[in-house]
Amino acid sequence: MKNWWKDSSLKVKLQEPLKAHTSFKIGGPAQFFANPLVTGHLQDLILSAKKSKVPVFTIGAGSNILISDRGIRGLVIKFDSPFFCRFSLEEERIWAGCGLGLAQVMFKAKENGLSGIEFLAGIPGTLGGAAVMNAGAWGKSIGDFIEVVEVMDSKGQIKILHKTDLEFKYRSSSLSKYFVLSVCLKLRKNRKERIQENIGKFLENRLKDQDLSLPNAGCVFKNPEGSSAGRLIDMCGLKGRRIGGARVSLKHANFILNENNARADDILQLMNLAKREVRNKFNIKLEPEIKIWK
Ligand SMILES: Cc1cc2nc3c(=O)[nH]c(=O)nc-3n(C[C@H](O)[C@H](O)[C@H](O)COP(=O)(O)OP(=O)(O)OC[C@H]3O[C@@H](n4cnc5c(N)ncnc54)[C@H](O)[C@@H]3O)c2cc1C
């Protein structure tokens, strides 16, 4: 396995601390870490890693991932080079790279008088991460606006997937088996001022509801059908509960905060406690929304 990347045209970093790449600010080192510059680099990396049986992971803004303090054995790929953050426009459609932040996608859409995705305001992910997770809020999800996705598969082949090839569910999608490279969103014309107003309203509501005081990864559990995970956890009296350096938010019980150098295990223990209490009290099984890399 040693030096498996030497065939590749790209520099690979060793022992990159992943806590610097997650919104939880938790995570041990990645054995290998790379930021491909262009599609060809990505292909080289995937094929070289595959040949040496090195597992490959993808990280976006790391705003929905909990990573073990022991770190990750394998290669972690981050798409933050300019090539993977590009943006172009074609009438009511935008094409953007997977690494572009949702805030930038929304800003550029607004500047070009294109509306529809303002509900994403305040979600701190990349476009790639949002597409894979089918990120959403206020009853809308990004999948509803996705028309085409350019992906690479595990054999290094590029594919163009159209809406009919894709499946989007609540906080998941059929894209999770690919490397998402770029996404085409179909929006509609609107006045810039109106779009800005929408963004402002969504941000205001989010600030009322969410706890942004300390590092976190948003809602840790999916909402069970017809219910709210936050409300169920709250009704179990768990707001404010601490384990190690982690605490259940006092404002939103589905948020777990990294209050004081929390370990991944502190977060997991609080999640297990919430799961157990909710199952005992309501006979409801909570499913994690965040991705857990052990
Ligand atoms: C304060 C806060 C509020 C939040 N509010 C919301 C909300 O309202 N609604 C919501 O849906 N989410 C919310 N989230 C969660 C998170 O921001 C979203 O899920 C976001 O879309 C994840 O994007 P990311 O780039 O951070 O992905 P990451 O967390 O880095 O990755 C998430 C998953 O996507 C995969 N992935 C990432 N990029 C790619 C790629 N290019 N190709 C293939 N796989 C990829 C990763 O491997 C991982 O499995 C919130 C998070 C925080 C911290």
The ligand as a MOL file (V3000), in Angstrom:
LIG
                    3D

  0  0  0     0  0            999 V3000
M  V30 BEGIN CTAB
M  V30 COUNTS 53 58 0 0 0
M  V30 BEGIN ATOM
M  V30 1 C -25.6030 24.6370 11.3650 0
M  V30 2 C -26.0150 23.5860 10.3690 0
M  V30 3 C -27.2940 23.6210 9.8400 0
M  V30 4 C -27.6950 22.6520 8.9090 0
M  V30 5 N -28.9630 22.7310 8.3960 0
M  V30 6 C -29.3480 21.8240 7.4790 0
M  V30 7 C -30.6630 21.9020 6.9110 0
M  V30 8 O -31.4610 22.7620 7.2250 0
M  V30 9 N -31.0090 20.9750 5.9940 0
M  V30 10 C -30.1420 19.9890 5.5880 0
M  V30 11 O -30.5010 19.1880 4.7250 0
M  V30 12 N -28.8950 19.8980 6.1200 0
M  V30 13 C -28.4920 20.7860 7.0460 0
M  V30 14 N -27.2340 20.6990 7.5870 0
M  V30 15 C -26.3640 19.5630 7.2160 0
M  V30 16 C -25.4120 19.8330 6.0340 0
M  V30 17 O -25.0540 21.1840 5.9660 0
M  V30 18 C -26.0060 19.3880 4.6920 0
M  V30 19 O -26.3270 18.0300 4.6830 0
M  V30 20 C -25.0260 19.6870 3.5470 0
M  V30 21 O -25.6880 19.5660 2.3400 0
M  V30 22 C -23.8130 18.7560 3.5500 0
M  V30 23 O -22.8900 19.2490 2.6050 0
M  V30 24 P -21.3290 19.1140 2.8340 0
M  V30 25 O -20.6480 19.6560 1.6460 0
M  V30 26 O -20.9440 19.6770 4.1410 0
M  V30 27 O -21.2020 17.5320 2.8510 0
M  V30 28 P -20.3020 16.6580 3.8420 0
M  V30 29 O -20.8490 16.7910 5.2270 0
M  V30 30 O -18.8810 16.9380 3.6320 0
M  V30 31 O -20.6590 15.2000 3.2840 0
M  V30 32 C -21.9600 14.6630 3.4160 0
M  V30 33 C -22.0200 13.3710 2.5930 0
M  V30 34 O -21.8980 13.6920 1.2190 0
M  V30 35 C -20.7560 13.0440 0.6390 0
M  V30 36 N -20.1820 13.9850 -0.3340 0
M  V30 37 C -19.8450 15.2760 -0.1630 0
M  V30 38 N -19.4310 15.8210 -1.3160 0
M  V30 39 C -19.4890 14.8380 -2.2460 0
M  V30 40 C -19.1760 14.7580 -3.6410 0
M  V30 41 N -18.7320 15.8100 -4.3370 0
M  V30 42 N -19.3630 13.5680 -4.2740 0
M  V30 43 C -19.8160 12.4830 -3.6000 0
M  V30 44 N -20.1150 12.4880 -2.2830 0
M  V30 45 C -19.9660 13.6660 -1.6240 0
M  V30 46 C -19.8340 12.7130 1.7920 0
M  V30 47 O -19.0250 11.6000 1.5100 0
M  V30 48 C -20.8530 12.4170 2.9000 0
M  V30 49 O -21.3250 11.0900 2.7730 0
M  V30 50 C -26.8060 21.6400 8.5240 0
M  V30 51 C -25.5040 21.6060 9.0640 0
M  V30 52 C -25.1180 22.5760 9.9810 0
M  V30 53 C -23.7310 22.5340 10.5410 0
M  V30 END ATOM
M  V30 BEGIN BOND
M  V30 1 1 1 2
M  V30 2 1 2 3
M  V30 3 2 2 52
M  V30 4 2 3 4
M  V30 5 1 4 5
M  V30 6 1 4 50
M  V30 7 2 5 6
M  V30 8 1 6 7
M  V30 9 1 6 13
M  V30 10 2 7 8
M  V30 11 1 7 9
M  V30 12 1 9 10
M  V30 13 2 10 11
M  V30 14 1 10 12
M  V30 15 2 12 13
M  V30 16 1 13 14
M  V30 17 1 14 15
M  V30 18 1 14 50
M  V30 19 1 15 16
M  V30 20 1 16 17
M  V30 21 1 16 18
M  V30 22 1 18 19
M  V30 23 1 18 20
M  V30 24 1 20 21
M  V30 25 1 20 22
M  V30 26 1 22 23
M  V30 27 1 23 24
M  V30 28 2 24 25
M  V30 29 1 24 26
M  V30 30 1 24 27
M  V30 31 1 27 28
M  V30 32 2 28 29
M  V30 33 1 28 30
M  V30 34 1 28 31
M  V30 35 1 31 32
M  V30 36 1 32 33
M  V30 37 1 33 34
M  V30 38 1 33 48
M  V30 39 1 34 35
M  V30 40 1 35 36
M  V30 41 1 35 46
M  V30 42 1 36 37
M  V30 43 1 36 45
M  V30 44 2 37 38
M  V30 45 1 38 39
M  V30 46 1 39 40
M  V30 47 2 39 45
M  V30 48 1 40 41
M  V30 49 2 40 42
M  V30 50 1 42 43
M  V30 51 2 43 44
M  V30 52 1 44 45
M  V30 53 1 46 47
M  V30 54 1 46 48
M  V30 55 1 48 49
M  V30 56 2 50 51
M  V30 57 1 51 52
M  V30 58 1 52 53
M  V30 END BOND
M  V30 END CTAB
M  END
